[in-house]
Amino acid sequence: MTQFKVIVEKHPDGYVAYPLGIKGVVVGEGDTYDAALADVASAIRFHVETFGADMLNADPPVLEAFVAEAGVAI
């Protein structure tokens, strides 16, 4: 089993999840956090079946992911 770093965003209408370090666009969504994670796992499997395992080879690999805020005067 391969582990992926996944960003999960909470929006007013549900959750959106996307993995880091995969070539191409892979997104999952759901009404709950767990549903979004399950959907993105399914999307990753579909992506690999469709485009091949080479799509997983991010160069360089994502070692860590951070969430931060930056103030911007607009």
C-alpha positions as CSV (number, residue, x, y, z in Angstrom):
1,M,0.0,0.0,0.0
2,T,1.3,3.5,-0.9
3,Q,0.6,6.4,1.4
4,F,-0.1,9.8,0.0
5,K,-0.1,13.3,1.6
6,V,-3.6,14.7,1.0
7,I,-4.9,18.2,1.5
8,V,-8.5,18.3,2.7
9,E,-10.4,21.6,2.5
10,K,-13.7,22.3,4.3
11,H,-16.1,24.4,2.3
12,P,-19.6,25.6,3.1
13,D,-21.0,22.9,0.8
14,G,-18.7,20.0,1.8
15,Y,-15.1,18.8,1.7
16,V,-12.5,18.7,-1.2
17,A,-9.4,16.5,-1.0
18,Y,-6.4,16.4,-3.3
19,P,-3.1,14.5,-3.1
20,L,0.3,16.1,-3.3
21,G,3.0,14.8,-5.6
22,I,0.9,13.2,-8.3
23,K,1.3,14.3,-11.9
24,G,-2.0,15.5,-13.3
25,V,-5.2,16.5,-11.6
26,V,-6.7,14.2,-8.9
27,V,-9.6,15.5,-6.7
28,G,-12.0,13.9,-4.4
29,E,-15.1,15.4,-2.7
30,G,-17.7,14.5,-0.1
31,D,-20.2,15.7,2.4
32,T,-17.8,14.7,5.2
33,Y,-14.0,14.6,5.8
34,D,-14.0,10.8,5.6
35,A,-16.1,10.7,2.4
36,A,-13.7,13.2,0.7
37,L,-10.7,11.0,1.7
38,A,-12.4,7.9,0.4
39,D,-13.3,9.6,-2.9
40,V,-9.8,10.9,-3.4
41,A,-8.4,7.4,-2.8
42,S,-10.8,6.1,-5.5
43,A,-9.7,8.9,-7.8
44,I,-6.0,8.0,-7.2
45,R,-6.7,4.4,-8.1
46,F,-8.5,5.5,-11.3
47,H,-5.7,7.9,-12.2
48,V,-3.1,5.1,-11.9
49,E,-5.3,2.6,-13.9
50,T,-5.8,5.2,-16.6
51,F,-2.4,6.8,-16.9
52,G,0.0,4.3,-15.3
53,A,2.1,4.2,-12.1
54,D,4.6,6.7,-13.6
55,M,2.1,9.4,-12.7
56,L,3.0,8.8,-9.0
57,N,6.7,9.6,-9.4
58,A,6.9,13.2,-8.3
59,D,10.3,14.6,-8.7
60,P,11.3,15.7,-6.2
61,P,9.0,13.9,-3.8
62,V,6.9,15.8,-1.3
63,L,8.6,15.2,2.1
64,E,6.3,17.3,4.3
65,A,3.3,19.6,3.8
66,F,2.4,22.6,5.9
67,V,-0.7,24.8,6.1
68,A,0.2,28.5,6.7
69,E,-1.4,31.9,6.5
70,A,0.1,35.0,4.9
71,G,-1.3,38.4,5.4
72,V,-1.6,40.5,2.2
73,A,-2.8,44.1,2.0
74,I,-5.4,44.4,-0.8
